[in-house]
Amino acid sequence: MLAVLALLLGLLMLLHAKIPNWIGGLGSLVETFLPWFGLFIPGLLARALWRRSASAVAALLLPAMVWLNLFGGLLSDKSHSGSDLTVASHNVGADNPDPVGTARTLAASGADVLALEELTQQARGTYERELVKAYPYHRVQGTVGLWSKLPLSDTQPVDIKMDYGPLADTKPVDIKMAYNRALRTTVATDHGPLTVYVAHLGSVRVNPRAGFWTDSRDRNARALGEAIAAEQNERVVLLGDLNGTTDDRALADITSQLHSAQDAAGDGFGFTWPAKFPVARIDQILVRGVKPESSWSLPATGSDHLPVAAGISW
């Protein structure tokens, strides 16, 4: 039985992309927490050694090798010192009880470009006042914004299909813009224009009837992927809360075009949510056309997400 469990564990991780999503979003749910399946390996190993089962120990080689192939590269520190530009992103949380402290923590990070998600109308003024000294340039579209030490231009909302359905086209633009959750802008750097996208994809839910409900998030991801595919600038950075990990197939339209700064230049998994005990990295910094030099998490704020940052070079 131990050997069978070990083989099933290995096959589940090896063939996770084959797990159907039509069964209550099971495939995406498994992929969200895929690294944590490795915790079953030492438990099964201890049981196998206690039972003196050579077959179970041998069978555990499969899940161990699969897990190391998937995530072993994240166990080492791949960061390098120095970078041309530091970018950061934070879902500041609509219910954040301390926006002033959050803004000051982010300003102290030294980031050159700072993206904020889940901005409320009530807190927006607070962030603008607290960040203006460090970041003279900023743009806000709906509930997302970008603060920068460098000039910004050509800022525009990105339609990620948040408002979807028969009545969507009948709503006034100002109403729809109030809850827009993605923008595109151009940052003027010493190395030329850098296109920056800021996005906050739809939330996901786990409930007994629908299982892992991801309809809104998945629709947003496809629309954002289309926008990035149409982008003319080769140098692109995406900052935001994508409500999904880079292992999740639902983000394939995005991750097939951009790669993770954490995977390329981070130290560890870089989990960001929930802030008190992070179990998944759903806050992402994804790039193309630039080189990630380092990636890390910033200190916790009043939000339920951890801020993330990365150093990039040309």
C-alpha positions in Angstrom: 0.0 0.0 0.0 2.8 2.4 0.8 4.5 1.7 -2.6 1.2 2.3 -4.4 0.6 5.6 -2.5 4.2 6.7 -3.5 3.6 5.9 -7.1 0.3 7.6 -7.2 1.9 10.7 -5.6 4.6 10.7 -8.2 2.1 10.3 -11.1 -0.1 13.1 -9.7 2.8 15.5 -9.8 4.2 14.2 -13.1 0.8 14.4 -14.9 -0.8 17.3 -13.1 -1.4 19.0 -16.5 -3.7 16.1 -17.4 -6.0 16.5 -14.4 -9.2 17.8 -15.9 -10.4 21.3 -14.9 -14.0 20.5 -15.7 -14.2 18.6 -12.4 -14.7 21.6 -10.2 -11.5 23.3 -11.3 -9.5 20.4 -9.9 -6.6 20.8 -12.2 -6.0 24.4 -11.3 -6.5 23.7 -7.6 -3.8 21.0 -7.7 -1.4 23.3 -9.6 -2.0 26.1 -7.1 -0.6 24.1 -4.3 1.6 21.7 -6.3 4.9 22.4 -4.3 3.2 21.3 -1.1 2.6 17.8 -2.4 6.3 17.3 -1.7 5.5 17.2 2.1 4.0 13.8 1.6 7.4 12.3 0.6 9.1 12.5 4.0 6.0 11.2 5.7 5.8 8.2 3.4 9.5 7.6 3.7 9.3 7.6 7.5 6.4 5.1 7.4 8.3 2.9 4.9 11.4 2.8 7.0 9.4 2.0 10.1 7.7 -0.9 8.2 11.1 -1.8 6.7 9.5 -1.8 3.2 12.2 -1.8 0.5 9.6 -1.6 -2.2 8.0 1.5 -0.7 11.4 3.2 -0.4 12.2 2.4 -4.0 8.8 3.6 -5.1 9.4 6.9 -3.4 12.2 7.7 -5.9 9.5 8.6 -8.4 7.8 11.4 -6.5 11.2 12.6 -5.2 12.6 12.9 -8.7 9.5 14.5 -10.1 9.4 17.1 -7.3 13.0 17.9 -7.7 12.6 18.3 -11.4 9.7 20.6 -10.9 10.9 22.7 -8.0 14.5 21.8 -7.2 15.7 24.9 -9.1 13.9 27.1 -6.6 15.8 25.8 -3.6 19.0 27.7 -4.5 19.7 31.5 -4.5 19.9 32.6 -8.1 20.0 36.4 -7.4 22.8 38.7 -8.5 23.9 42.0 -7.1 23.2 45.1 -9.0 20.4 46.0 -11.4 19.4 48.9 -13.7 15.9 49.2 -12.3 13.9 48.0 -9.3 10.2 47.3 -9.7 7.7 46.3 -7.0 4.1 45.4 -6.7 1.6 45.1 -3.9 -2.0 44.3 -3.4 -2.6 46.8 -0.7 -5.9 45.3 0.3 -9.2 47.1 0.3 -9.6 46.4 4.0 -6.1 47.6 4.9 -6.4 49.3 8.3 -3.1 51.2 7.9 -2.7 52.6 4.4 -0.3 55.3 5.7 2.1 52.7 7.2 1.8 50.6 4.0 2.7 53.5 1.8 5.7 54.4 3.9 6.9 50.8 3.9 6.7 50.7 0.1 8.4 54.1 -0.3 11.2 52.9 1.9 11.8 49.9 -0.4 13.7 52.0 -2.8 11.8 50.7 -5.8 12.0 52.9 -8.9 8.6 51.7 -10.2 5.8 50.7 -7.8 2.5 49.1 -8.8 -0.5 49.0 -6.4 -3.6 46.9 -6.7 -7.0 46.9 -4.9 -7.0 50.7 -4.4 -10.2 52.0 -3.0 -11.5 55.5 -3.6 -11.2 56.1 0.2 -7.6 55.2 0.4 -6.4 56.5 -3.0 -5.7 60.0 -1.7 -3.7 58.6 1.2 -1.4 56.7 -1.1 -1.0 59.7 -3.4 -0.1 62.0 -0.5 2.3 59.6 1.1 4.1 58.5 -2.1 4.4 61.8 -3.9 7.7 62.7 -2.5 9.4 59.5 -3.5 7.4 59.1 -6.7 6.7 62.3 -8.6 4.9 60.4 -11.5 1.9 58.3 -11.0 -1.2 57.0 -12.9 -4.3 55.4 -11.6 -6.9 53.5 -13.6 -9.8 52.2 -11.6 -8.4 50.1 -8.7 -4.9 49.7 -10.0 -2.1 52.3 -10.2 1.6 52.9 -10.9 3.9 55.2 -9.1 7.3 56.0 -10.7 10.5 57.9 -10.2 10.8 58.1 -13.9 8.4 59.8 -16.4 5.3 57.9 -17.6 3.5 58.3 -20.9 0.8 56.7 -23.0 -1.1 55.3 -20.0 -4.3 53.6 -20.8 -6.7 51.1 -19.3 -6.5 47.5 -20.4 -9.9 45.7 -21.0 -9.5 42.4 -19.2 -13.2 41.6 -19.4 -14.1 42.4 -15.8 -17.5 43.6 -16.9 -18.8 40.7 -18.9 -22.2 39.7 -20.1 -25.3 41.0 -22.0 -25.5 44.3 -20.1 -21.8 45.1 -20.2 -22.0 47.3 -23.3 -25.0 49.3 -21.9 -23.0 50.7 -18.9 -21.5 54.2 -19.1 -17.7 54.3 -19.5 -17.2 56.2 -16.2 -19.1 53.4 -14.3 -17.0 50.7 -15.9 -13.8 52.6 -15.3 -14.5 52.8 -11.6 -13.7 49.2 -11.2 -11.2 48.7 -14.0 -8.4 46.4 -12.9 -5.6 46.7 -15.4 -3.5 49.4 -17.1 -0.6 49.8 -19.5 1.9 52.5 -19.5 5.4 53.4 -20.7 8.3 54.2 -18.4 11.1 56.3 -19.8 14.4 54.7 -18.7 18.0 55.5 -19.6 17.9 52.3 -21.8 14.8 53.2 -23.7 11.0 52.8 -23.2 9.8 50.0 -20.9 6.2 48.9 -21.2 4.7 48.1 -17.8 1.4 46.4 -17.3 -0.4 46.4 -13.9 -3.2 43.9 -13.4 -5.4 42.5 -10.7 -7.2 39.4 -12.1 -10.5 38.2 -10.7 -10.7 36.4 -7.4 -11.0 32.6 -7.1 -13.3 30.8 -4.6 -13.5 27.3 -3.2 -17.0 26.2 -2.3 -18.8 22.8 -2.1 -21.1 23.3 -5.1 -18.7 24.8 -7.7 -15.5 23.4 -6.4 -12.5 25.7 -7.3 -14.4 28.5 -9.0 -12.0 30.5 -11.3 -14.3 31.7 -14.2 -13.6 35.4 -13.7 -9.8 34.9 -13.2 -9.5 32.7 -16.2 -11.4 35.1 -18.5 -9.3 38.0 -17.3 -6.1 36.0 -17.9 -7.1 35.2 -21.5 -7.9 38.9 -22.2 -4.6 40.1 -20.6 -2.7 37.5 -22.6 -4.3 38.9 -25.8 -3.2 42.4 -24.9 0.4 41.3 -24.2 0.5 39.4 -27.5 -0.5 42.6 -29.3 2.2 44.6 -27.5 4.8 46.0 -29.9 7.5 46.8 -27.4 9.8 43.8 -26.7 10.7 45.1 -23.3 7.7 44.3 -21.0 7.1 44.0 -17.3 3.8 42.7 -15.8 3.2 43.6 -12.1 0.2 42.5 -10.2 -2.0 40.1 -8.3 -2.9 37.4 -10.8 -4.7 35.3 -8.3 -2.9 32.3 -9.6 0.6 30.7 -9.6 2.8 30.3 -12.6 2.1 26.6 -12.5 -1.6 27.1 -13.1 -2.6 26.3 -16.6 -5.2 29.1 -16.6 -2.3 31.6 -16.8 -0.7 29.9 -19.8 -1.7 32.7 -22.2 0.5 35.0 -20.0 3.3 32.7 -18.9 3.9 31.5 -22.4 5.0 35.1 -23.3 6.6 36.3 -20.1 8.8 34.6 -17.5 8.9 34.8 -13.8 11.5 37.0 -12.1 11.2 34.8 -9.0 11.9 31.6 -11.0 14.8 33.2 -12.8 16.5 35.2 -10.0 14.8 34.5 -6.7 15.7 32.6 -3.5 13.0 30.0 -2.7 9.4 29.9 -3.6 8.6 33.5 -2.7 5.1 32.7 -1.5 3.0 35.9 -1.0 -0.5 34.9 0.3 -1.8 34.9 2.9 0.7 37.3 4.5 0.5 35.7 7.9 1.4 32.2 6.6 2.1 32.3 2.8 1.2 29.1 0.9 1.1 30.3 -2.7 2.8 33.0 -4.9 -0.1 34.7 -6.6 1.5 38.2 -6.7 3.8 38.1 -9.7 6.5 40.0 -11.5 6.8 38.7 -15.1 9.1 40.0 -17.7 10.3 39.7 -21.3 13.2 41.5 -23.1 14.9 42.4 -19.8 17.0 40.3 -17.4 15.9 39.6 -13.8 18.8 40.0 -11.5 17.1 39.4 -8.2 13.6 38.9 -6.7 12.4 39.1 -3.2 9.4 39.8 -0.9 9.1 43.0 1.1 8.1 43.3 4.8 4.4 42.6 5.6 2.0 45.6 5.7 -1.6 45.8 6.8 -2.6 43.9 3.7 -3.3 40.1 3.5 -0.7 40.0 0.7 3.1 40.4 0.9 4.7 43.0 -1.5 7.1 41.7 -4.1 10.1 43.3 -5.7 12.7 42.5 -8.4 15.8 44.1 -9.9 16.0 44.0 -13.7 18.8 44.9 -16.1 19.1 45.4 -19.9 
